[in-house]
Amino acid sequence: MTRTDTEALIHRYLKAFNAGDVDTMLALLDEDVAHDVNESGREIGQESFRVFMATMHRHYDETLADIVVFASEDGTRAAAEFTVRGRYRETAAGLPEASNQAYSIPAGQFFSLEDGKITRVTTYYNLKAWIAAVSKA
């Protein structure tokens, strides 16, 4: 893949996230995708990713804005920076109580790609900043 192809694929992935279209997201992932969850562990495979997304949608209503995507010259790695705008709908274990609080925090994702598929998704955001945002609301 070229850098341009990779950037377009990552934009499709993030657009599918914003649309809540998990099936399209999964179609862009390798069957054995490695998913590094922020401040947590690594999950392997599309089914684990599907379960993760279902859990996320139960607790949070999020969209990504201000998206900027970068890719390596050879198209095998990419990064995306964006603002996560959301509502905390249902209390998640170990986190503050949810009461539909709004939040907006910066975040980023890193990707590895092979044969036109995303083989790794690593997400980073400042959990303390998110907790502060939902605790003020």
LODOVO-718565 format. One record per residue (C-alpha): residue number from 1; residue in three letters; x, y, z. Coordinates in steps of 0.05 Angstrom, whole numbers, plus 5000, padded with zeros to 4 digits. Last residue first. Layout:
<tikol><num>NUM</num><residu>ALA</residu><X>X</X><Y>Y</Y><Z>Z</Z></tikol>
...
END
This chain:
<tikol><num>137</num><residu>ALA</residu><X>4598</X><Y>5352</Y><Z>5691</Z></tikol>
<tikol><num>136</num><residu>LYS</residu><X>4660</X><Y>5363</Y><Z>5733</Z></tikol>
<tikol><num>135</num><residu>SER</residu><X>4671</X><Y>5288</Y><Z>5746</Z></tikol>
<tikol><num>134</num><residu>VAL</residu><X>4663</X><Y>5271</Y><Z>5673</Z></tikol>
<tikol><num>133</num><residu>ALA</residu><X>4719</X><Y>5318</Y><Z>5652</Z></tikol>
<tikol><num>132</num><residu>ALA</residu><X>4765</X><Y>5299</Y><Z>5711</Z></tikol>
<tikol><num>131</num><residu>ILE</residu><X>4757</X><Y>5225</Y><Z>5694</Z></tikol>
<tikol><num>130</num><residu>TRP</residu><X>4774</X><Y>5239</Y><Z>5621</Z></tikol>
<tikol><num>129</num><residu>ALA</residu><X>4836</X><Y>5280</Y><Z>5642</Z></tikol>
<tikol><num>128</num><residu>LYS</residu><X>4858</X><Y>5223</Y><Z>5688</Z></tikol>
<tikol><num>127</num><residu>LEU</residu><X>4848</X><Y>5173</Y><Z>5631</Z></tikol>
<tikol><num>126</num><residu>ASN</residu><X>4895</X><Y>5212</Y><Z>5585</Z></tikol>
<tikol><num>125</num><residu>TYR</residu><X>4885</X><Y>5182</Y><Z>5516</Z></tikol>
<tikol><num>124</num><residu>TYR</residu><X>4921</X><Y>5129</Y><Z>5476</Z></tikol>
<tikol><num>123</num><residu>THR</residu><X>4894</X><Y>5075</Y><Z>5430</Z></tikol>
<tikol><num>122</num><residu>THR</residu><X>4935</X><Y>5021</Y><Z>5395</Z></tikol>
<tikol><num>121</num><residu>VAL</residu><X>4904</X><Y>4987</Y><Z>5334</Z></tikol>
<tikol><num>120</num><residu>ARG</residu><X>4945</X><Y>4932</Y><Z>5301</Z></tikol>
<tikol><num>119</num><residu>THR</residu><X>4937</X><Y>4889</Y><Z>5238</Z></tikol>
<tikol><num>118</num><residu>ILE</residu><X>4897</X><Y>4938</Y><Z>5196</Z></tikol>
<tikol><num>117</num><residu>LYS</residu><X>4886</X><Y>4906</Y><Z>5128</Z></tikol>
<tikol><num>116</num><residu>GLY</residu><X>4911</X><Y>4923</Y><Z>5058</Z></tikol>
<tikol><num>115</num><residu>ASP</residu><X>4964</X><Y>4867</Y><Z>5056</Z></tikol>
<tikol><num>114</num><residu>GLU</residu><X>4995</X><Y>4890</Y><Z>5122</Z></tikol>
<tikol><num>113</num><residu>LEU</residu><X>4979</X><Y>4950</Y><Z>5165</Z></tikol>
<tikol><num>112</num><residu>SER</residu><X>5002</X><Y>4975</Y><Z>5234</Z></tikol>
<tikol><num>111</num><residu>PHE</residu><X>4962</X><Y>5029</Y><Z>5268</Z></tikol>
<tikol><num>110</num><residu>PHE</residu><X>4971</X><Y>5081</Y><Z>5322</Z></tikol>
<tikol><num>109</num><residu>GLN</residu><X>4913</X><Y>5117</Y><Z>5354</Z></tikol>
<tikol><num>108</num><residu>GLY</residu><X>4907</X><Y>5185</Y><Z>5387</Z></tikol>
<tikol><num>107</num><residu>ALA</residu><X>4867</X><Y>5223</Y><Z>5437</Z></tikol>
<tikol><num>106</num><residu>PRO</residu><X>4848</X><Y>5294</Y><Z>5458</Z></tikol>
<tikol><num>105</num><residu>ILE</residu><X>4788</X><Y>5300</Y><Z>5505</Z></tikol>
<tikol><num>104</num><residu>SER</residu><X>4717</X><Y>5326</Y><Z>5502</Z></tikol>
<tikol><num>103</num><residu>TYR</residu><X>4666</X><Y>5305</Y><Z>5553</Z></tikol>
<tikol><num>102</num><residu>ALA</residu><X>4591</X><Y>5306</Y><Z>5564</Z></tikol>
<tikol><num>101</num><residu>GLN</residu><X>4561</X><Y>5273</Y><Z>5626</Z></tikol>
<tikol><num>100</num><residu>ASN</residu><X>4502</X><Y>5225</Y><Z>5614</Z></tikol>
<tikol><num>99</num><residu>SER</residu><X>4498</X><Y>5208</Y><Z>5688</Z></tikol>
<tikol><num>98</num><residu>ALA</residu><X>4553</X><Y>5157</Y><Z>5695</Z></tikol>
<tikol><num>97</num><residu>GLU</residu><X>4585</X><Y>5142</Y><Z>5762</Z></tikol>
<tikol><num>96</num><residu>PRO</residu><X>4660</X><Y>5148</Y><Z>5763</Z></tikol>
<tikol><num>95</num><residu>LEU</residu><X>4703</X><Y>5090</Y><Z>5736</Z></tikol>
<tikol><num>94</num><residu>GLY</residu><X>4723</X><Y>5023</Y><Z>5766</Z></tikol>
<tikol><num>93</num><residu>ALA</residu><X>4671</X><Y>4984</Y><Z>5727</Z></tikol>
<tikol><num>92</num><residu>ALA</residu><X>4636</X><Y>5026</Y><Z>5674</Z></tikol>
<tikol><num>91</num><residu>THR</residu><X>4575</X><Y>5068</Y><Z>5692</Z></tikol>
<tikol><num>90</num><residu>GLU</residu><X>4526</X><Y>5077</Y><Z>5634</Z></tikol>
<tikol><num>89</num><residu>ARG</residu><X>4517</X><Y>5138</Y><Z>5589</Z></tikol>
<tikol><num>88</num><residu>TYR</residu><X>4582</X><Y>5177</Y><Z>5589</Z></tikol>
<tikol><num>87</num><residu>ARG</residu><X>4572</X><Y>5225</Y><Z>5532</Z></tikol>
<tikol><num>86</num><residu>GLY</residu><X>4623</X><Y>5240</Y><Z>5479</Z></tikol>
<tikol><num>85</num><residu>ARG</residu><X>4671</X><Y>5283</Y><Z>5440</Z></tikol>
<tikol><num>84</num><residu>VAL</residu><X>4738</X><Y>5250</Y><Z>5426</Z></tikol>
<tikol><num>83</num><residu>THR</residu><X>4786</X><Y>5300</Y><Z>5394</Z></tikol>
<tikol><num>82</num><residu>PHE</residu><X>4833</X><Y>5272</Y><Z>5342</Z></tikol>
<tikol><num>81</num><residu>GLU</residu><X>4903</X><Y>5247</Y><Z>5324</Z></tikol>
<tikol><num>80</num><residu>ALA</residu><X>4912</X><Y>5189</Y><Z>5277</Z></tikol>
<tikol><num>79</num><residu>ALA</residu><X>4975</X><Y>5149</Y><Z>5266</Z></tikol>
<tikol><num>78</num><residu>ALA</residu><X>4998</X><Y>5103</Y><Z>5210</Z></tikol>
<tikol><num>77</num><residu>ARG</residu><X>5044</X><Y>5045</Y><Z>5196</Z></tikol>
<tikol><num>76</num><residu>THR</residu><X>5055</X><Y>4999</Y><Z>5136</Z></tikol>
<tikol><num>75</num><residu>GLY</residu><X>5043</X><Y>5051</Y><Z>5082</Z></tikol>
<tikol><num>74</num><residu>ASP</residu><X>5114</X><Y>5051</Y><Z>5056</Z></tikol>
<tikol><num>73</num><residu>GLU</residu><X>5123</X><Y>5126</Y><Z>5065</Z></tikol>
<tikol><num>72</num><residu>SER</residu><X>5094</X><Y>5122</Y><Z>5135</Z></tikol>
<tikol><num>71</num><residu>ALA</residu><X>5024</X><Y>5148</Y><Z>5148</Z></tikol>
<tikol><num>70</num><residu>PHE</residu><X>4993</X><Y>5209</Y><Z>5182</Z></tikol>
<tikol><num>69</num><residu>VAL</residu><X>4920</X><Y>5221</Y><Z>5196</Z></tikol>
<tikol><num>68</num><residu>VAL</residu><X>4889</X><Y>5285</Y><Z>5226</Z></tikol>
<tikol><num>67</num><residu>ILE</residu><X>4819</X><Y>5283</Y><Z>5255</Z></tikol>
<tikol><num>66</num><residu>ASP</residu><X>4790</X><Y>5346</Y><Z>5285</Z></tikol>
<tikol><num>65</num><residu>ALA</residu><X>4730</X><Y>5306</Y><Z>5309</Z></tikol>
<tikol><num>64</num><residu>LEU</residu><X>4716</X><Y>5236</Y><Z>5334</Z></tikol>
<tikol><num>63</num><residu>THR</residu><X>4648</X><Y>5215</Y><Z>5358</Z></tikol>
<tikol><num>62</num><residu>GLU</residu><X>4628</X><Y>5181</Y><Z>5422</Z></tikol>
<tikol><num>61</num><residu>ASP</residu><X>4566</X><Y>5154</Y><Z>5458</Z></tikol>
<tikol><num>60</num><residu>TYR</residu><X>4595</X><Y>5115</Y><Z>5517</Z></tikol>
<tikol><num>59</num><residu>HIS</residu><X>4577</X><Y>5058</Y><Z>5563</Z></tikol>
<tikol><num>58</num><residu>ARG</residu><X>4537</X><Y>5010</Y><Z>5519</Z></tikol>
<tikol><num>57</num><residu>HIS</residu><X>4574</X><Y>5031</Y><Z>5456</Z></tikol>
<tikol><num>56</num><residu>MET</residu><X>4641</X><Y>5015</Y><Z>5489</Z></tikol>
<tikol><num>55</num><residu>THR</residu><X>4618</X><Y>4946</Y><Z>5510</Z></tikol>
<tikol><num>54</num><residu>ALA</residu><X>4595</X><Y>4930</Y><Z>5440</Z></tikol>
<tikol><num>53</num><residu>MET</residu><X>4661</X><Y>4956</Y><Z>5413</Z></tikol>
<tikol><num>52</num><residu>PHE</residu><X>4701</X><Y>4911</Y><Z>5460</Z></tikol>
<tikol><num>51</num><residu>VAL</residu><X>4659</X><Y>4850</Y><Z>5440</Z></tikol>
<tikol><num>50</num><residu>ARG</residu><X>4672</X><Y>4865</Y><Z>5366</Z></tikol>
<tikol><num>49</num><residu>PHE</residu><X>4746</X><Y>4873</Y><Z>5379</Z></tikol>
<tikol><num>48</num><residu>SER</residu><X>4749</X><Y>4807</Y><Z>5416</Z></tikol>
<tikol><num>47</num><residu>GLU</residu><X>4714</X><Y>4775</Y><Z>5356</Z></tikol>
<tikol><num>46</num><residu>GLN</residu><X>4763</X><Y>4809</Y><Z>5307</Z></tikol>
<tikol><num>45</num><residu>GLY</residu><X>4824</X><Y>4779</Y><Z>5339</Z></tikol>
<tikol><num>44</num><residu>ILE</residu><X>4874</X><Y>4792</Y><Z>5395</Z></tikol>
<tikol><num>43</num><residu>GLU</residu><X>4866</X><Y>4835</Y><Z>5457</Z></tikol>
<tikol><num>42</num><residu>ARG</residu><X>4925</X><Y>4872</Y><Z>5487</Z></tikol>
<tikol><num>41</num><residu>GLY</residu><X>4921</X><Y>4899</Y><Z>5557</Z></tikol>
<tikol><num>40</num><residu>SER</residu><X>4898</X><Y>4960</Y><Z>5594</Z></tikol>
<tikol><num>39</num><residu>GLU</residu><X>4917</X><Y>5034</Y><Z>5600</Z></tikol>
<tikol><num>38</num><residu>ASN</residu><X>4885</X><Y>5047</Y><Z>5531</Z></tikol>
<tikol><num>37</num><residu>VAL</residu><X>4867</X><Y>4981</Y><Z>5497</Z></tikol>
<tikol><num>36</num><residu>ASP</residu><X>4919</X><Y>4952</Y><Z>5451</Z></tikol>
<tikol><num>35</num><residu>HIS</residu><X>4882</X><Y>4914</Y><Z>5396</Z></tikol>
<tikol><num>34</num><residu>ALA</residu><X>4922</X><Y>4863</Y><Z>5357</Z></tikol>
<tikol><num>33</num><residu>VAL</residu><X>4884</X><Y>4843</Y><Z>5294</Z></tikol>
<tikol><num>32</num><residu>ASP</residu><X>4882</X><Y>4768</Y><Z>5280</Z></tikol>
<tikol><num>31</num><residu>GLU</residu><X>4827</X><Y>4770</Y><Z>5227</Z></tikol>
<tikol><num>30</num><residu>ASP</residu><X>4860</X><Y>4833</Y><Z>5198</Z></tikol>
<tikol><num>29</num><residu>LEU</residu><X>4817</X><Y>4895</Y><Z>5206</Z></tikol>
<tikol><num>28</num><residu>LEU</residu><X>4783</X><Y>4935</Y><Z>5151</Z></tikol>
<tikol><num>27</num><residu>ALA</residu><X>4722</X><Y>4890</Y><Z>5149</Z></tikol>
<tikol><num>26</num><residu>LEU</residu><X>4717</X><Y>4897</Y><Z>5225</Z></tikol>
<tikol><num>25</num><residu>MET</residu><X>4709</X><Y>4973</Y><Z>5220</Z></tikol>
<tikol><num>24</num><residu>THR</residu><X>4656</X><Y>4963</Y><Z>5166</Z></tikol>
<tikol><num>23</num><residu>ASP</residu><X>4618</X><Y>4916</Y><Z>5211</Z></tikol>
<tikol><num>22</num><residu>VAL</residu><X>4626</X><Y>4963</Y><Z>5271</Z></tikol>
<tikol><num>21</num><residu>ASP</residu><X>4588</X><Y>5019</Y><Z>5236</Z></tikol>
<tikol><num>20</num><residu>GLY</residu><X>4575</X><Y>5067</Y><Z>5293</Z></tikol>
<tikol><num>19</num><residu>ALA</residu><X>4577</X><Y>5123</Y><Z>5242</Z></tikol>
<tikol><num>18</num><residu>ASN</residu><X>4635</X><Y>5157</Y><Z>5277</Z></tikol>
<tikol><num>17</num><residu>PHE</residu><X>4672</X><Y>5091</Y><Z>5280</Z></tikol>
<tikol><num>16</num><residu>ALA</residu><X>4659</X><Y>5080</Y><Z>5206</Z></tikol>
<tikol><num>15</num><residu>LYS</residu><X>4689</X><Y>5148</Y><Z>5191</Z></tikol>
<tikol><num>14</num><residu>LEU</residu><X>4750</X><Y>5128</Y><Z>5233</Z></tikol>
<tikol><num>13</num><residu>TYR</residu><X>4760</X><Y>5064</Y><Z>5192</Z></tikol>
<tikol><num>12</num><residu>ARG</residu><X>4749</X><Y>5100</Y><Z>5126</Z></tikol>
<tikol><num>11</num><residu>HIS</residu><X>4800</X><Y>5153</Y><Z>5147</Z></tikol>
<tikol><num>10</num><residu>ILE</residu><X>4849</X><Y>5098</Y><Z>5164</Z></tikol>
<tikol><num>9</num><residu>LEU</residu><X>4839</X><Y>5066</Y><Z>5095</Z></tikol>
<tikol><num>8</num><residu>ALA</residu><X>4849</X><Y>5134</Y><Z>5061</Z></tikol>
<tikol><num>7</num><residu>GLU</residu><X>4914</X><Y>5146</Y><Z>5099</Z></tikol>
<tikol><num>6</num><residu>THR</residu><X>4938</X><Y>5077</Y><Z>5080</Z></tikol>
<tikol><num>5</num><residu>ASP</residu><X>4923</X><Y>5087</Y><Z>5007</Z></tikol>
<tikol><num>4</num><residu>THR</residu><X>4959</X><Y>5155</Y><Z>5007</Z></tikol>
<tikol><num>3</num><residu>ARG</residu><X>5020</X><Y>5125</Y><Z>5041</Z></tikol>
<tikol><num>2</num><residu>THR</residu><X>5022</X><Y>5071</Y><Z>4988</Z></tikol>
<tikol><num>1</num><residu>MET</residu><X>5000</X><Y>5000</Y><Z>5000</Z></tikol>
END
